[in-house]
Amino acid sequence: MQIELPADTSEKVKKASDFLGIEKKELVDRAILVYLDDVKKLIELKKEMKEWDMLSDEALAVFDKSL
């Protein structure tokens, strides 16, 4: 897959890869993997929050019935 980066982003990638002493491709690969890991964690958090919300709704319904 080929992706074209905007000129300013490409320049930042070049500077960072030069500074770190790694190839631009490796830097971009690593950056994407870190980003995707963060996205995965966000998705898991959203799922967990939804589950807690559903449990809260259930607990409230049970409490209402007990009154």
C-alpha positions as CSV (number, residue, x, y, z in Angstrom):
1,M,0.0,0.0,0.0
2,Q,1.3,3.4,-0.9
3,I,0.2,6.5,1.0
4,E,1.2,10.0,0.1
5,L,1.8,12.3,3.1
6,P,1.3,16.1,3.0
7,A,4.6,18.0,2.5
8,D,4.7,19.3,6.1
9,T,4.1,15.9,7.6
10,S,6.7,14.3,5.3
11,E,9.2,16.9,6.5
12,K,8.4,16.1,10.1
13,V,8.9,12.4,9.4
14,K,12.2,13.0,7.8
15,K,13.5,15.1,10.7
16,A,12.3,12.6,13.3
17,S,13.8,9.6,11.4
18,D,17.1,11.5,11.0
19,F,17.1,12.3,14.7
20,L,16.3,8.8,15.7
21,G,18.6,7.2,13.2
22,I,16.0,5.0,11.6
23,E,14.4,4.8,8.2
24,K,11.4,6.9,7.5
25,K,9.3,3.7,6.7
26,E,10.2,2.2,10.0
27,L,9.3,5.4,11.8
28,V,5.9,5.6,10.0
29,D,5.2,1.9,10.7
30,R,6.0,2.3,14.4
31,A,3.9,5.5,14.6
32,I,0.9,3.7,13.0
33,L,1.2,0.7,15.3
34,V,1.3,3.0,18.4
35,Y,-1.7,4.9,17.1
36,L,-3.7,1.7,16.4
37,D,-2.9,0.4,19.8
38,D,-4.3,3.6,21.3
39,V,-7.4,3.3,19.1
40,K,-7.8,-0.3,20.3
41,K,-7.6,0.8,23.9
42,L,-10.2,3.6,23.3
43,I,-12.6,1.1,21.7
44,E,-12.2,-1.2,24.6
45,L,-12.8,1.6,27.1
46,K,-16.0,2.7,25.2
47,K,-17.2,-0.9,25.2
48,E,-16.6,-1.1,29.0
49,M,-18.3,2.2,29.6
50,K,-21.3,1.0,27.7
51,E,-21.4,-2.3,29.7
52,W,-21.2,-0.3,33.0
53,D,-24.0,1.9,31.8
54,M,-26.2,-1.1,30.9
55,L,-25.4,-2.6,34.4
56,S,-26.3,0.7,36.0
57,D,-29.6,0.8,34.2
58,E,-30.4,-2.8,35.3
59,A,-29.5,-2.1,38.9
60,L,-31.7,1.0,38.9
61,A,-34.6,-1.0,37.4
62,V,-34.2,-3.6,40.1
63,F,-34.1,-1.0,42.8
64,D,-37.2,0.7,41.4
65,K,-39.1,-2.7,41.5
66,S,-38.0,-3.2,45.1
67,L,-39.7,0.0,46.3
